[in-house]
Amino acid sequence: MDETVQAWVNGWVVSRGAAPPLAEPWGWTIDMGMYGHVTRHVFGATDEGLDETTVRKVAGAVTGQGVWLKAFRDPSVVAGWLDHGWWIDPEPGFLMRVTLVPDGAPAAPAGYRLREWSRGGVTRVMVAAPDGSLAARGQIAPTGGTAVVDQVETDPGHRRKGLGSIVMRTLQNAAVRQGARTGVLAGTPAGRGLYEALGWEVVALLTSAKHGGPPASART
């Protein structure tokens, strides 16, 4: 299994409160127990190491709705391996990593409020706007030497103010204090620019597919 993928799986289940991952010959099965996101199958190989036969075998055994596949290969390739019962996100995700180092003391812009707290092994960060609404947020789950960044988002009305960078730097500092030395995340095309500006590198493309039709909201 690819060690970056395994680190992402280990941290993601902590971040989302999912069931412990079940090891499979090809990767992991993770139960979520939610409508629209019952279970996910994550393949452990990346790029050319992930073959068509394996993906078809795992996908072919899925019959229920709300089951996801996470495959670390280009969607244009994986799409040809899945039948019409699968919705495939047309935009690739990006498995990314970075070496974590302390990054100063990020401060929110004038009028904004930055808050950080930890519960159940997950550190969360929020930035509240001057009117008290949510402007930006994110969370990180350290699991030993690695930490997984998750659910980073900035409200459209508060973008281009550096809030995403503040959230990321605050999360990374928190992970370093807890002993993590490598950061891992699965990012979207919209977030890739921010992460690369902060030193993150792309390790592999990510295909997200859901059995039974498109999700009700954004990428899960």
TORKOL-4160 file (C-alpha; in steps of 0.2 Angstrom, whole numbers, padded with zeros to 4 digits, m for minus):
220
<pt num="1" X="0000" Y="0000" Z="0000"/>
<pt num="2" X="0006" Y="0018" Z="m0003"/>
<pt num="3" X="0011" Y="0025" Z="0013"/>
<pt num="4" X="0004" Y="0042" Z="0010"/>
<pt num="5" X="m0013" Y="0034" Z="0006"/>
<pt num="6" X="m0012" Y="0024" Z="0022"/>
<pt num="7" X="m0008" Y="0040" Z="0032"/>
<pt num="8" X="m0023" Y="0049" Z="0024"/>
<pt num="9" X="m0035" Y="0034" Z="0028"/>
<pt num="10" X="m0029" Y="0034" Z="0046"/>
<pt num="11" X="m0031" Y="0052" Z="0049"/>
<pt num="12" X="m0047" Y="0054" Z="0039"/>
<pt num="13" X="m0057" Y="0041" Z="0050"/>
<pt num="14" X="m0052" Y="0051" Z="0065"/>
<pt num="15" X="m0056" Y="0068" Z="0058"/>
<pt num="16" X="m0074" Y="0061" Z="0052"/>
<pt num="17" X="m0077" Y="0050" Z="0067"/>
<pt num="18" X="m0079" Y="0035" Z="0055"/>
<pt num="19" X="m0077" Y="0016" Z="0060"/>
<pt num="20" X="m0059" Y="0009" Z="0060"/>
<pt num="21" X="m0054" Y="0005" Z="0043"/>
<pt num="22" X="m0055" Y="m0013" Z="0038"/>
<pt num="23" X="m0039" Y="m0019" Z="0029"/>
<pt num="24" X="m0043" Y="m0027" Z="0012"/>
<pt num="25" X="m0030" Y="m0035" Z="m0001"/>
<pt num="26" X="m0033" Y="m0020" Z="m0012"/>
<pt num="27" X="m0034" Y="m0006" Z="0002"/>
<pt num="28" X="m0047" Y="m0002" Z="0015"/>
<pt num="29" X="m0066" Y="m0002" Z="0018"/>
<pt num="30" X="m0072" Y="0012" Z="0029"/>
<pt num="31" X="m0090" Y="0012" Z="0036"/>
<pt num="32" X="m0098" Y="0029" Z="0039"/>
<pt num="33" X="m0116" Y="0024" Z="0043"/>
<pt num="34" X="m0124" Y="0040" Z="0034"/>
<pt num="35" X="m0137" Y="0041" Z="0021"/>
<pt num="36" X="m0128" Y="0045" Z="0005"/>
<pt num="37" X="m0111" Y="0040" Z="0013"/>
<pt num="38" X="m0114" Y="0023" Z="0020"/>
<pt num="39" X="m0097" Y="0015" Z="0016"/>
<pt num="40" X="m0081" Y="0020" Z="0006"/>
<pt num="41" X="m0069" Y="0009" Z="m0002"/>
<pt num="42" X="m0051" Y="0016" Z="m0003"/>
<pt num="43" X="m0039" Y="0008" Z="m0015"/>
<pt num="44" X="m0021" Y="0008" Z="m0008"/>
<pt num="45" X="m0011" Y="0009" Z="m0024"/>
<pt num="46" X="m0008" Y="0025" Z="m0034"/>
<pt num="47" X="m0006" Y="0029" Z="m0053"/>
<pt num="48" X="m0001" Y="0014" Z="m0064"/>
<pt num="49" X="0000" Y="0003" Z="m0048"/>
<pt num="50" X="m0019" Y="0003" Z="m0048"/>
<pt num="51" X="m0026" Y="m0008" Z="m0061"/>
<pt num="52" X="m0042" Y="m0010" Z="m0070"/>
<pt num="53" X="m0045" Y="m0028" Z="m0064"/>
<pt num="54" X="m0045" Y="m0023" Z="m0046"/>
<pt num="55" X="m0056" Y="m0008" Z="m0048"/>
<pt num="56" X="m0069" Y="m0018" Z="m0058"/>
<pt num="57" X="m0069" Y="m0032" Z="m0045"/>
<pt num="58" X="m0072" Y="m0021" Z="m0030"/>
<pt num="59" X="m0085" Y="m0010" Z="m0040"/>
<pt num="60" X="m0094" Y="m0025" Z="m0047"/>
<pt num="61" X="m0098" Y="m0031" Z="m0029"/>
<pt num="62" X="m0106" Y="m0015" Z="m0024"/>
<pt num="63" X="m0125" Y="m0015" Z="m0026"/>
<pt num="64" X="m0132" Y="m0003" Z="m0013"/>
<pt num="65" X="m0133" Y="0016" Z="m0015"/>
<pt num="66" X="m0122" Y="0028" Z="m0005"/>
<pt num="67" X="m0106" Y="0018" Z="m0007"/>
<pt num="68" X="m0091" Y="0028" Z="m0012"/>
<pt num="69" X="m0075" Y="0023" Z="m0021"/>
<pt num="70" X="m0059" Y="0033" Z="m0019"/>
<pt num="71" X="m0046" Y="0028" Z="m0032"/>
<pt num="72" X="m0029" Y="0037" Z="m0034"/>
<pt num="73" X="m0029" Y="0038" Z="m0053"/>
<pt num="74" X="m0035" Y="0051" Z="m0066"/>
<pt num="75" X="m0054" Y="0051" Z="m0067"/>
<pt num="76" X="m0053" Y="0050" Z="m0086"/>
<pt num="77" X="m0045" Y="0033" Z="m0084"/>
<pt num="78" X="m0056" Y="0026" Z="m0069"/>
<pt num="79" X="m0072" Y="0032" Z="m0078"/>
<pt num="80" X="m0069" Y="0018" Z="m0091"/>
<pt num="81" X="m0068" Y="0005" Z="m0078"/>
<pt num="82" X="m0085" Y="0009" Z="m0070"/>
<pt num="83" X="m0103" Y="0005" Z="m0076"/>
<pt num="84" X="m0118" Y="0017" Z="m0078"/>
<pt num="85" X="m0123" Y="0014" Z="m0060"/>
<pt num="86" X="m0108" Y="0025" Z="m0054"/>
<pt num="87" X="m0108" Y="0044" Z="m0053"/>
<pt num="88" X="m0090" Y="0050" Z="m0056"/>
<pt num="89" X="m0084" Y="0067" Z="m0050"/>
<pt num="90" X="m0078" Y="0075" Z="m0067"/>
<pt num="91" X="m0065" Y="0085" Z="m0057"/>
<pt num="92" X="m0049" Y="0076" Z="m0050"/>
<pt num="93" X="m0045" Y="0078" Z="m0032"/>
<pt num="94" X="m0027" Y="0079" Z="m0027"/>
<pt num="95" X="m0018" Y="0068" Z="m0014"/>
<pt num="96" X="m0005" Y="0081" Z="m0007"/>
<pt num="97" X="0008" Y="0081" Z="0007"/>
<pt num="98" X="0020" Y="0093" Z="0015"/>
<pt num="99" X="0034" Y="0093" Z="0028"/>
<pt num="100" X="0027" Y="0101" Z="0044"/>
<pt num="101" X="0037" Y="0115" Z="0052"/>
<pt num="102" X="0031" Y="0129" Z="0064"/>
<pt num="103" X="0024" Y="0143" Z="0055"/>
<pt num="104" X="0024" Y="0159" Z="0065"/>
<pt num="105" X="0008" Y="0165" Z="0074"/>
<pt num="106" X="m0006" Y="0168" Z="0061"/>
<pt num="107" X="m0018" Y="0182" Z="0066"/>
<pt num="108" X="m0035" Y="0186" Z="0059"/>
<pt num="109" X="m0037" Y="0202" Z="0050"/>
<pt num="110" X="m0045" Y="0217" Z="0059"/>
<pt num="111" X="m0063" Y="0213" Z="0064"/>
<pt num="112" X="m0061" Y="0195" Z="0062"/>
<pt num="113" X="m0060" Y="0182" Z="0076"/>
<pt num="114" X="m0049" Y="0167" Z="0076"/>
<pt num="115" X="m0053" Y="0152" Z="0087"/>
<pt num="116" X="m0044" Y="0135" Z="0089"/>
<pt num="117" X="m0049" Y="0120" Z="0100"/>
<pt num="118" X="m0047" Y="0101" Z="0101"/>
<pt num="119" X="m0059" Y="0087" Z="0104"/>
<pt num="120" X="m0057" Y="0068" Z="0102"/>
<pt num="121" X="m0040" Y="0069" Z="0093"/>
<pt num="122" X="m0046" Y="0083" Z="0081"/>
<pt num="123" X="m0040" Y="0101" Z="0081"/>
<pt num="124" X="m0053" Y="0113" Z="0073"/>
<pt num="125" X="m0050" Y="0131" Z="0068"/>
<pt num="126" X="m0063" Y="0144" Z="0064"/>
<pt num="127" X="m0063" Y="0162" Z="0058"/>
<pt num="128" X="m0078" Y="0172" Z="0062"/>
<pt num="129" X="m0082" Y="0187" Z="0052"/>
<pt num="130" X="m0085" Y="0204" Z="0060"/>
<pt num="131" X="m0104" Y="0201" Z="0060"/>
<pt num="132" X="m0102" Y="0184" Z="0069"/>
<pt num="133" X="m0105" Y="0173" Z="0054"/>
<pt num="134" X="m0093" Y="0159" Z="0049"/>
<pt num="135" X="m0079" Y="0166" Z="0037"/>
<pt num="136" X="m0067" Y="0151" Z="0036"/>
<pt num="137" X="m0064" Y="0134" Z="0044"/>
<pt num="138" X="m0054" Y="0118" Z="0044"/>
<pt num="139" X="m0048" Y="0104" Z="0055"/>
<pt num="140" X="m0033" Y="0092" Z="0057"/>
<pt num="141" X="m0031" Y="0075" Z="0064"/>
<pt num="142" X="m0013" Y="0070" Z="0070"/>
<pt num="143" X="m0010" Y="0051" Z="0071"/>
<pt num="144" X="0008" Y="0049" Z="0076"/>
<pt num="145" X="0020" Y="0056" Z="0064"/>
<pt num="146" X="0007" Y="0062" Z="0051"/>
<pt num="147" X="m0008" Y="0073" Z="0052"/>
<pt num="148" X="m0022" Y="0074" Z="0040"/>
<pt num="149" X="m0030" Y="0091" Z="0035"/>
<pt num="150" X="m0048" Y="0090" Z="0032"/>
<pt num="151" X="m0064" Y="0101" Z="0027"/>
<pt num="152" X="m0055" Y="0117" Z="0024"/>
<pt num="153" X="m0066" Y="0130" Z="0017"/>
<pt num="154" X="m0069" Y="0149" Z="0015"/>
<pt num="155" X="m0085" Y="0157" Z="0013"/>
<pt num="156" X="m0086" Y="0165" Z="m0005"/>
<pt num="157" X="m0090" Y="0182" Z="0003"/>
<pt num="158" X="m0074" Y="0182" Z="0013"/>
<pt num="159" X="m0061" Y="0175" Z="0000"/>
<pt num="160" X="m0045" Y="0184" Z="m0005"/>
<pt num="161" X="m0042" Y="0190" Z="0013"/>
<pt num="162" X="m0029" Y="0177" Z="0017"/>
<pt num="163" X="m0041" Y="0167" Z="0028"/>
<pt num="164" X="m0038" Y="0150" Z="0020"/>
<pt num="165" X="m0019" Y="0153" Z="0023"/>
<pt num="166" X="m0022" Y="0158" Z="0042"/>
<pt num="167" X="m0033" Y="0142" Z="0044"/>
<pt num="168" X="m0020" Y="0131" Z="0036"/>
<pt num="169" X="m0005" Y="0138" Z="0046"/>
<pt num="170" X="m0014" Y="0137" Z="0062"/>
<pt num="171" X="m0019" Y="0119" Z="0059"/>
<pt num="172" X="m0001" Y="0115" Z="0054"/>
<pt num="173" X="0006" Y="0123" Z="0070"/>
<pt num="174" X="m0006" Y="0113" Z="0081"/>
<pt num="175" X="m0001" Y="0097" Z="0072"/>
<pt num="176" X="0018" Y="0101" Z="0075"/>
<pt num="177" X="0015" Y="0104" Z="0093"/>
<pt num="178" X="0007" Y="0086" Z="0094"/>
<pt num="179" X="0022" Y="0078" Z="0086"/>
<pt num="180" X="0017" Y="0077" Z="0068"/>
<pt num="181" X="0030" Y="0080" Z="0055"/>
<pt num="182" X="0021" Y="0076" Z="0039"/>
<pt num="183" X="0005" Y="0084" Z="0033"/>
<pt num="184" X="m0007" Y="0074" Z="0021"/>
<pt num="185" X="m0023" Y="0080" Z="0013"/>
<pt num="186" X="m0035" Y="0076" Z="m0002"/>
<pt num="187" X="m0039" Y="0093" Z="m0010"/>
<pt num="188" X="m0050" Y="0099" Z="m0023"/>
<pt num="189" X="m0045" Y="0109" Z="m0039"/>
<pt num="190" X="m0051" Y="0125" Z="m0030"/>
<pt num="191" X="m0040" Y="0122" Z="m0015"/>
<pt num="192" X="m0025" Y="0116" Z="m0024"/>
<pt num="193" X="m0018" Y="0134" Z="m0027"/>
<pt num="194" X="m0019" Y="0138" Z="m0009"/>
<pt num="195" X="m0010" Y="0122" Z="m0003"/>
<pt num="196" X="0004" Y="0123" Z="m0016"/>
<pt num="197" X="0007" Y="0141" Z="m0011"/>
<pt num="198" X="0010" Y="0135" Z="0007"/>
<pt num="199" X="0023" Y="0122" Z="0001"/>
<pt num="200" X="0011" Y="0106" Z="m0002"/>
<pt num="201" X="0015" Y="0095" Z="m0016"/>
<pt num="202" X="0004" Y="0083" Z="m0027"/>
<pt num="203" X="0007" Y="0065" Z="m0024"/>
<pt num="204" X="m0007" Y="0058" Z="m0035"/>
<pt num="205" X="m0023" Y="0062" Z="m0043"/>
<pt num="206" X="m0039" Y="0056" Z="m0035"/>
<pt num="207" X="m0055" Y="0049" Z="m0042"/>
<pt num="208" X="m0071" Y="0050" Z="m0032"/>
<pt num="209" X="m0086" Y="0039" Z="m0037"/>
<pt num="210" X="m0103" Y="0036" Z="m0029"/>
<pt num="211" X="m0114" Y="0022" Z="m0032"/>
<pt num="212" X="m0132" Y="0027" Z="m0035"/>
<pt num="213" X="m0131" Y="0045" Z="m0042"/>
<pt num="214" X="m0123" Y="0061" Z="m0038"/>
<pt num="215" X="m0121" Y="0067" Z="m0020"/>
<pt num="216" X="m0133" Y="0080" Z="m0013"/>
<pt num="217" X="m0119" Y="0092" Z="m0009"/>
<pt num="218" X="m0100" Y="0095" Z="m0014"/>
<pt num="219" X="m0087" Y="0082" Z="m0014"/>
<pt num="220" X="m0086" Y="0071" Z="0002"/>
